[in-house]
Amino acid sequence: MRNIKVINSDWLFSKEAKSAPSALPDNWEKLNLPYTWNGKDGQDGGNDYYRGTCWFAKSIKAEDLPEGEVKYLQFDGVNSSCEVYWNGKKITEHHGGYSTFRAKIENIKEENLLSVAVDNSPNDKVYPQNADFTFYGGIYRDVSVIGVPENHFDPDYYGSPAIMVTPEIQGKDALVTIKTFIKDDDNCKVKYEIFADGEVIASCEEDGDDKAKIKIENVHLWDGLRDPYLYTAKATLIENGEAIDEVSTRFGCRSFKIDPEKGFILNGREYPLRGVSRHQDRPDIGNALLPEHHKEDLDLIVEMGANTIRLAHYQHSQVFYDLCDEAGLVLWAEIPYISKHMPNGYDNTISQMKELVSQNYNHPSIVVWGLSNEITIAGAADPDLIRNHKKLNDLCHEMDSTRPTTVASVTMCSIDAEYVHISDVLSYNHYFGWYGGTTDMNGPWFDDFHKKYPNKPIGISEYGCEALDWHTSNPVQGDYTEEYQAYYHEELIKQIADRPYLWATHVWNMFDFAADARAEGGENGMNHKGLVTFDRKYKKDSFYAYQAWLSDKPMLHICSKRYIDRVEDVTKVTVYSNCDEVELFANGVSVGKKQKGKYPFFYFEVKNEGETTLTAKAGELEDTATIRKVDTPNEAYIMKEEGDVINWFEINTPDGRYSINDTIGDIMSTLSGKLTVVKILLKIKNAFASGKEDKDGKKGGGLEVAGFQLSMGMIKNVYGMAKGFTVKRVFSMLGGKFTKEQILEVNAMLNKVKKPKK
């Protein structure tokens, strides 16, 4: 029978080696897997983390290999390209850092040398190459050896489990098709069995047939969070009456559809998908996670009340998919075809999609295959990009007729673009209220899309804003405070709750994650849009906003617990709860009771005198916080961004006059303001003209923001968003093209413009 042995211990590692060693090196670093070499430098900012080829090596004795006439190596995740050598001979290569692959090993000696060259260097063939997250290099998931008999289920089928289960609901029953992939099946039979709670409930035996159909009567449905019931299918290869190999998989029986008007429907009932996206990395260890890390992530997402996860932007660990099956979470799974279309990357998108679908076909939690993310940042008209997507779309349908396809489109991509209408369903990444625009632009945008394309299911694949440990009583867009993030998500929750046609909505992101190119918010190398901090230790207030909205378990939370010192005489206190009534007390005296309205957010005004203990009560629940009256703002709450050109206290803001702290939209509400904005834009245009040459040798080709090249034409297309930017934020996003003196000069120009009288 099949035997599997994990070989994660006692590896050697080198950054300096240039080729496969002929013998086990004695001067390489000793380590155990999983491992990434970018656990530190991929998280500290500067976009200077090591991207190149490193070597891993391990000695394996023949006696330590699992039993079996044929043996395969299995790698669960190596980022991003690799070559595998066995006793000095190359036996396979793989391109794609997030999927399982295998290699047959031969010429086994008493003592064997396994060597792996791992390469995460930039290229134009393997996705991802241009994206807002760190591409950690390493062997960061398990490595194992599989021993099988001469005739066996095929380990070579795109890294799949060699068994594919397709349930079809038929009234109260389910017809289950089980397909297997067999290597050398001469004179073999296959026995198929289905287990429920450990007991065989149905079976059949086929003569050399790789497919069987089995009926489950009175089927127990996989029903999301309510009842995520799982069956097990097992296939046994029988030769001369003896069982020689077997494969098994868990599966769930469920039906679903995505309706353009009613949204997601699970087992015949409306089941709005409301949840988060997830990146997998952690402090210091990057993507080299252990099972307990995946379990902690899953538990936090379930605690928040989400029922769906978009697993961005690549294939995640089988450990996490299994946990989602067990918990009843609905998943969006995708390949890392992201941000920048590469003509030479076509084959890689095909191979990564084949692996994604083949390896994850049996997970009932997965309901859509994602073709790409924000791939049209440079434009949606490229014929090669369109061809690539049509092929991927057709491939998914050929491999899996049970699941629709989707894409995550980006704001500046027109809703009329051909690209937008290739996939079966669609979602958009919108950041109105953070990257320009205002929060109230989100809902109307989707209403407009829904009105024009009423038969196309539409959802939100990304939305969010960043928050660190900065605080204010007057939150504004771009201040990175916990209070603005909470406000932003309150407003988005209200708009999503009023639009049931949105088939799925996914917050970006559940957890802060590393993006080594980033330098904003006061901590370089990080994207801070998470509802929970990178180390999973602190749940930001916005986490509790979603818990109040989504969770059935009674909860109560006072916001801004880290914001103690406040200067105002009367301060706003926000409480989140899914209970019907909340009462707030200040030093034991009731401030008042509030009844829950349409949304689970409660707002109180509290006198700020001396030190005040706040206590919120709702039924049996109680939560406390402390505020304290101070004369001057606590500078520990104010963002001090490393390398920031200009500090807040240097900006002159005379009463009744504009400044760079005002939004472009507000300034342009007056004629003199419009004229001043034109002058400012001319300054920016001149900065473009004096910029670096583009790839064609032309100057002024565009503007780089957050690592992406934006053309002037693209900027014009998103003017509606740009109106929500403050002028200061525009300058901060221009990547140091302007000095402090130049920005203050613009501020002086704006100080001359009167604001309209209220």
Secondary structure as the mmCIF struct_conf table of DSSP 4:
data_model
#
loop_
_struct_conf.conf_type_id
_struct_conf.id
_struct_conf.beg_label_comp_id
_struct_conf.beg_label_asym_id
_struct_conf.beg_label_seq_id
_struct_conf.end_label_comp_id
_struct_conf.end_label_asym_id
_struct_conf.end_label_seq_id
STRN STRN1 ASN A 3 VAL A 6
BEND BEND1 SER A 9 ASP A 10
STRN STRN2 TRP A 11 SER A 14
BEND BEND2 LYS A 15 GLU A 16
BEND BEND3 SER A 19 SER A 19
BEND BEND4 SER A 22 ALA A 23
BEND BEND5 ASP A 26 TRP A 28
STRN STRN3 GLU A 29 LEU A 31
BEND BEND6 LEU A 33 PRO A 34
STRN STRN4 TYR A 35 THR A 36
TURN_TY1_P TURN_TY1_P1 TRP A 37 GLY A 42
BEND BEND7 GLN A 43 ASN A 47
BEND BEND8 GLY A 52 GLY A 52
STRN STRN5 THR A 53 LYS A 61
HELX_RH_3T_P HELX_RH_3T_P1 ALA A 62 ASP A 64
BEND BEND9 LEU A 65 LEU A 65
HELX_LH_PP_P HELX_LH_PP_P1 PRO A 66 PRO A 66
BEND BEND10 GLU A 67 GLU A 67
BEND BEND11 GLU A 69 GLU A 69
STRN STRN6 VAL A 70 PHE A 75
BEND BEND12 ASP A 76 ASP A 76
STRN STRN7 VAL A 78 ASN A 79
BEND BEND13 SER A 80 SER A 80
STRN STRN8 SER A 81 TRP A 86
TURN_TY1_P TURN_TY1_P2 ASN A 87 GLY A 88
STRN STRN9 LYS A 89 HIS A 95
TURN_TY1_P TURN_TY1_P3 GLY A 97 TYR A 98
BEND BEND14 SER A 99 SER A 99
STRN STRN10 PHE A 101 ILE A 105
BEND BEND15 ASN A 107 ASN A 107
BEND BEND16 GLU A 110 GLU A 110
STRN STRN11 GLU A 111 ASP A 119
BEND BEND17 ASP A 124 TYR A 127
BEND BEND18 GLN A 129 ASN A 130
BEND BEND19 ASP A 132 PHE A 133
STRN STRN12 GLY A 138 ILE A 139
BEND BEND20 ARG A 141 ARG A 141
STRN STRN13 VAL A 143 VAL A 148
BEND BEND21 GLU A 150 ASN A 151
STRN STRN14 HIS A 152 PHE A 153
TURN_TY1_P TURN_TY1_P4 PRO A 155 ASP A 156
BEND BEND22 TYR A 157 TYR A 157
TURN_TY1_P TURN_TY1_P5 TYR A 158 GLY A 159
BEND BEND23 ALA A 162 ALA A 162
STRN STRN15 ILE A 163 GLN A 170
TURN_TY1_P TURN_TY1_P6 GLY A 171 LYS A 172
STRN STRN16 ASP A 173 THR A 180
STRN STRN17 ILE A 182 LYS A 183
BEND BEND24 ASP A 184 ASP A 184
TURN_TY1_P TURN_TY1_P7 ASP A 186 ASN A 187
STRN STRN18 CYS A 188 ALA A 196
TURN_TY1_P TURN_TY1_P8 ASP A 197 GLY A 198
STRN STRN19 GLU A 199 ASP A 207
BEND BEND25 GLY A 208 GLY A 208
BEND BEND26 ASP A 210 ASP A 210
STRN STRN20 LYS A 211 ILE A 216
TURN_TY1_P TURN_TY1_P9 GLU A 217 ASN A 218
STRN STRN21 TRP A 222 ASP A 223
HELX_RH_3T_P HELX_RH_3T_P2 GLY A 224 ARG A 226
STRN STRN22 ASP A 227 PRO A 228
STRN STRN23 TYR A 231 GLU A 239
TURN_TY1_P TURN_TY1_P10 ASN A 240 GLY A 241
STRN STRN24 GLU A 242 PHE A 251
STRN STRN25 PHE A 256 ASP A 259
TURN_TY1_P TURN_TY1_P11 PRO A 260 LYS A 262
STRN STRN26 GLY A 263 LEU A 266
TURN_TY1_P TURN_TY1_P12 ASN A 267 GLY A 268
STRN STRN27 ARG A 269 GLU A 270
STRN STRN28 LEU A 273 ARG A 278
STRN STRN29 ARG A 282 ARG A 282
TURN_TY1_P TURN_TY1_P13 PRO A 283 ILE A 285
STRN STRN30 GLY A 286 GLY A 286
TURN_TY1_P TURN_TY1_P14 ASN A 287 ASN A 287
HELX_RH_AL_P HELX_RH_AL_P1 PRO A 291 MET A 304
TURN_TY1_P TURN_TY1_P15 GLY A 305 GLY A 305
STRN STRN31 THR A 308 LEU A 311
BEND BEND27 HIS A 313 TYR A 314
HELX_RH_AL_P HELX_RH_AL_P2 GLN A 318 ALA A 327
TURN_TY1_P TURN_TY1_P16 GLY A 328 GLY A 328
STRN STRN32 VAL A 330 GLU A 334
STRN STRN33 ILE A 338 ILE A 338
BEND BEND28 SER A 339 LYS A 340
HELX_RH_3T_P HELX_RH_3T_P3 PRO A 343 GLY A 345
HELX_RH_AL_P HELX_RH_AL_P3 TYR A 346 ASN A 360
TURN_TY1_P TURN_TY1_P17 TYR A 361 ASN A 362
TURN_TY1_P TURN_TY1_P18 PRO A 364 SER A 365
STRN STRN34 ILE A 366 ASN A 373
BEND BEND29 GLU A 374 GLU A 374
TURN_TY1_P TURN_TY1_P19 ILE A 375 ALA A 378
BEND BEND30 ALA A 380 ALA A 380
HELX_RH_AL_P HELX_RH_AL_P4 PRO A 383 MET A 399
BEND BEND31 SER A 401 ARG A 403
STRN STRN35 THR A 405 VAL A 410
TURN_TY1_P TURN_TY1_P20 THR A 411 MET A 412
BEND BEND32 CYS A 413 CYS A 413
TURN_TY1_P TURN_TY1_P21 ILE A 415 ASP A 416
BEND BEND33 ALA A 417 ALA A 417
HELX_RH_3T_P HELX_RH_3T_P4 GLU A 418 HIS A 421
TURN_TY1_P TURN_TY1_P22 ILE A 422 ILE A 422
BEND BEND34 SER A 423 VAL A 425
STRN STRN36 LEU A 426 ASN A 429
TURN_TY1_P TURN_TY1_P23 PHE A 432 TRP A 434
BEND BEND35 TYR A 435 GLY A 437
HELX_RH_3T_P HELX_RH_3T_P5 THR A 439 MET A 441
HELX_RH_AL_P HELX_RH_AL_P5 ASN A 442 LYS A 452
TURN_TY1_P TURN_TY1_P24 PRO A 454 ASN A 455
BEND BEND36 LYS A 456 LYS A 456
STRN STRN37 ILE A 458 GLU A 462
BEND BEND37 ASP A 469 ASP A 469
STRN STRN38 TRP A 470 TRP A 470
BEND BEND38 SER A 473 ASN A 474
TURN_TY1_P TURN_TY1_P25 GLN A 477 GLY A 478
BEND BEND39 ASP A 479 ASP A 479
STRN STRN39 THR A 481 THR A 481
HELX_RH_AL_P HELX_RH_AL_P6 GLU A 482 ALA A 497
TURN_TY1_P TURN_TY1_P26 ASP A 498 ASP A 498
TURN_TY1_P TURN_TY1_P27 PRO A 500 TYR A 501
STRN STRN40 ALA A 504 VAL A 507
BEND BEND40 TRP A 508 TRP A 508
BEND BEND41 MET A 510 MET A 510
STRN STRN41 PHE A 511 PHE A 511
STRN STRN42 PHE A 513 GLU A 520
TURN_TY1_P TURN_TY1_P28 GLY A 521 GLY A 522
STRN STRN43 GLU A 523 ASN A 527
BEND BEND42 LEU A 531 LEU A 531
STRN STRN44 VAL A 532 VAL A 532
TURN_TY1_P TURN_TY1_P29 PHE A 534 ASP A 535
BEND BEND43 ARG A 536 ARG A 536
STRN STRN45 LYS A 539 LYS A 539
HELX_RH_AL_P HELX_RH_AL_P7 ASP A 541 LEU A 550
BEND BEND44 ASP A 552 LYS A 553
STRN STRN46 LEU A 556 ILE A 558
BEND BEND45 CYS A 559 CYS A 559
TURN_TY1_P TURN_TY1_P30 LYS A 561 ARG A 562
STRN STRN47 ASP A 565 ARG A 566
BEND BEND46 ASP A 569 ASP A 569
STRN STRN48 VAL A 570 SER A 577
BEND BEND47 ASN A 578 ASP A 580
STRN STRN49 GLU A 581 ALA A 586
TURN_TY1_P TURN_TY1_P31 ASN A 587 GLY A 588
STRN STRN50 VAL A 589 GLN A 595
BEND BEND48 LYS A 598 PRO A 600
STRN STRN51 PHE A 601 LYS A 607
BEND BEND49 GLY A 610 GLY A 610
STRN STRN52 GLU A 611 ALA A 618
TURN_TY1_P TURN_TY1_P32 GLY A 619 GLU A 620
STRN STRN53 LEU A 621 LYS A 629
BEND BEND50 ASP A 631 THR A 632
HELX_RH_3T_P HELX_RH_3T_P6 GLU A 635 TYR A 637
BEND BEND51 ILE A 638 ILE A 638
TURN_TY1_P TURN_TY1_P33 GLU A 642 GLY A 643
BEND BEND52 VAL A 645 ILE A 646
HELX_RH_3T_P HELX_RH_3T_P7 TRP A 648 GLU A 650
BEND BEND53 ILE A 651 ILE A 651
TURN_TY1_P TURN_TY1_P34 ASP A 655 GLY A 656
STRN STRN54 ARG A 657 ARG A 657
TURN_TY1_P TURN_TY1_P35 ILE A 660 ASN A 661
BEND BEND54 ASP A 662 ASP A 662
STRN STRN55 THR A 663 THR A 663
HELX_RH_AL_P HELX_RH_AL_P8 ILE A 664 ILE A 667
TURN_TY1_P TURN_TY1_P36 MET A 668 SER A 669
BEND BEND55 THR A 670 THR A 670
HELX_RH_AL_P HELX_RH_AL_P9 LEU A 671 ALA A 689
TURN_TY1_P TURN_TY1_P37 SER A 690 SER A 690
BEND BEND56 GLY A 691 GLY A 691
STRN STRN56 GLU A 693 GLU A 693
TURN_TY1_P TURN_TY1_P38 LYS A 695 ASP A 696
BEND BEND57 GLY A 697 GLY A 697
STRN STRN57 LYS A 699 LYS A 699
STRN STRN58 LEU A 703 VAL A 705
TURN_TY1_P TURN_TY1_P39 ALA A 706 GLY A 707
STRN STRN59 PHE A 708 LEU A 710
HELX_RH_AL_P HELX_RH_AL_P10 MET A 712 ASN A 717
TURN_TY1_P TURN_TY1_P40 VAL A 718 VAL A 718
HELX_RH_AL_P HELX_RH_AL_P11 TYR A 719 ALA A 722
TURN_TY1_P TURN_TY1_P41 LYS A 723 GLY A 724
BEND BEND58 PHE A 725 PHE A 725
STRN STRN60 THR A 726 THR A 726
HELX_RH_AL_P HELX_RH_AL_P12 VAL A 727 SER A 732
TURN_TY1_P TURN_TY1_P42 MET A 733 LEU A 734
BEND BEND59 GLY A 736 GLY A 736
BEND BEND60 PHE A 738 PHE A 738
HELX_RH_AL_P HELX_RH_AL_P13 LYS A 740 ASN A 751
TURN_TY1_P TURN_TY1_P43 LYS A 752 LYS A 752
BEND BEND61 VAL A 753 VAL A 753
STRN STRN61 LYS A 754 LYS A 754
HELX_LH_PP_P HELX_LH_PP_P2 LYS A 755 LYS A 757
#
